[in-house]
Amino acid sequence: MKIVATAALLHLCFCATAVVSVDDDDSTETALTAAPGDVALLPCYSAGNVTPTLTTWMKNGREVISGGVSSSPAGEQQRLAVLHDGSLNIRGVTPGDEGSYLCSSTLPGNNTFRARVLLQVAGGPDNISSSISPATTLSNGTLTVHRGSAVSFNCSASSYPSQQLSWSFKGATFYNESLVSSSGSWLDFRIDDIQPRDQGVYTCRANNNFTNQAVNKSTQLLVYYVPDTHPECMWTPAQDPSHVQFTCFWLGAYPAPTLHFGEDKGVQGAASGGHMNVTTVAESLSVMLNRSELSEGHTLRCTARHPVLAAREKECSLTLTLPFPEGEPLITAMDGTSVTLICTESTSIPPAITTWTKGLQQERINPGSKYAVSEEGPALKLTIFNITKDDEGVYFCHSENPLAVRELEVYLTVRTASSAYTGAIIGIFIAVLIVGSAAIIAKTVYSSRHRMCLGGGFGQMEEDRGDVLSLVESDDEQIFQDAVPRLPPITNGHQTTLVQIHRIPSVDHEDAETADTSPQQQDDTVQTEESVDLVTF
């Protein structure tokens, strides 16, 4: 063993410096260290082929063995032995063997040699161990913990007679030779909120204070973490509008997550090729899809798995929707002005590419002095400057995504100034006609109001049209007047009409006839005009 080799080396050195003397006070001293359980060889005197006739070993002033015969207890006799050169061999060193030994050898010629050996027993560090918990052990021995968790670190070892324990840390950007240290058989500390900066190599070090022998035990610790957000799903258009690149990314996770792309289970009618079922270990996943693999209403989903999430998953999804451009289908503009056609498309998923075309041939419109195309959010605007009759016609708002193509037709009508005046004249004429007709009808109704009132309405007039009022002239005016006010009593609940007749003299319009007629004839031939007042009760 290594202690035996050390002892042999010290023995040789001792022999090279030993002094032979017959004086009892003349001696040398050698220091020797042995570990518990080792074999210690304490040198005495050796000079060539000279063999001492008698050798005696004493410990702390007490004889322990002499000339090969041990004075120790029976159990000790098996451990102690004096070799032929006078050296003391101790097997299975224990802490009790530590002390100051004196060797006294009698050489031929009765010469005496004395030597002192200081035996020190020191061992360790042994049985060093370290633990980090709670943690998960990978196949290569690396430990993993989750960000934000509380982690305990423990270190232990055994050394004799004493030891120093310490924890040190070495990270990617930070290095600390000693986080904490203590003299004892164990040492621990705790990190309550472990963070990615605490990821690195942790070393437990045990150092024997007597021999300065040290033993290290290192453990690599990884701090796993995931972002609080969910994965993000997005589309990237390809050069071919019928193709699209689906991208799913989840940044800020360590280690990289496992991303899986596919469509919802149970969806019917879509292709089930390899592109619809892809898995990779990375922060992002991209898949190119074509129109044959997509259909309206299908949901494409990206799921993220990570050791921190255990059995749970985080995901993002997109439901496919056809384009639906919206806008005014009919637009009217005056000759020489400018007009803006607006087309809005905001519902399609993946997002549609929207363009303006003109005419049945759908000629593409290029911006310039005549046309200006601008975008404001989901609205695509086409402005036409200095409009002429040639600009009249149909325009198409063309929206296409990987699912399909949809179009909005907008018809532009261009009016000149003369047509505007003609329309105004026609409008004025129609307005005058309506007002005149209303006035005529109102006048007619007003002039016939007494008929409406007399008969209680048009219906009553129709009902009483068979009644005849006869007025009879009589020389006896009193008799006529007495007869008129006499009205029959109301027996049937209908309204009663009172007729009052006022006689107004009438003069003949022909003067000649008046001159030829005598006064008496004038009285007899007087024609009367009656004024009839109708009072309804």
Sequence and secondary structure as in RCSB ss.txt:
>XXXX:A:sequence
MKIVATAALLHLCFCATAVVSVDDDDSTETALTAAPGDVALLPCYSAGNVTPTLTTWMKNGREVISGGVSSSPAG
EQQRLAVLHDGSLNIRGVTPGDEGSYLCSSTLPGNNTFRARVLLQVAGGPDNISSSISPATTLSNGTLTVHRGSA
VSFNCSASSYPSQQLSWSFKGATFYNESLVSSSGSWLDFRIDDIQPRDQGVYTCRANNNFTNQAVNKSTQLLVYY
VPDTHPECMWTPAQDPSHVQFTCFWLGAYPAPTLHFGEDKGVQGAASGGHMNVTTVAESLSVMLNRSELSEGHTL
RCTARHPVLAAREKECSLTLTLPFPEGEPLITAMDGTSVTLICTESTSIPPAITTWTKGLQQERINPGSKYAVSE
EGPALKLTIFNITKDDEGVYFCHSENPLAVRELEVYLTVRTASSAYTGAIIGIFIAVLIVGSAAIIAKTVYSSRH
RMCLGGGFGQMEEDRGDVLSLVESDDEQIFQDAVPRLPPITNGHQTTLVQIHRIPSVDHEDAETADTSPQQQDDT
VQTEESVDLVTF
>XXXX:A:secstr
 HHHHHHHHHHHHHHHH    S TT  EEEEEEE TTS EEE    BTTB  SEEEEEETTEEEEETTEE S HH
HHTTEEE TTS EEESS  GGG EEEEEEEEETTTEEEEEEEEEEE EEEEEEEEEEES EE TTS EEEETT  
EEEEEEEEEES EEEEEEEEESS EEEEEEEESSSEEEEEESS  GGG EEEEEEEEETTT  EEEEEEEEEEEB
  SS  EEEEEE SSTTEEEEEEE  S BS  EEEEEE TT  SS   GGGEEEEESSEEEEEEEGGG  TT EE
EEEEE GGGTT  EEEEEE B    B  SEEEEETTS EEEEEE    BS  EEEEEETTTTEE   SSSEEEEE
ETTEEEEEE S  GGG EEEEEEEE SS EEEEEEEEEEE HHHHHHHHHHHHHHHHHHHHHHHHHHHHHHHTHH
HHHHTTSHHHHHHTTT        S HHHHHHHSS      SS   EEEEEEEEEE  S HHHHHHS HHHHHHT
 EEEEEEEEEE 
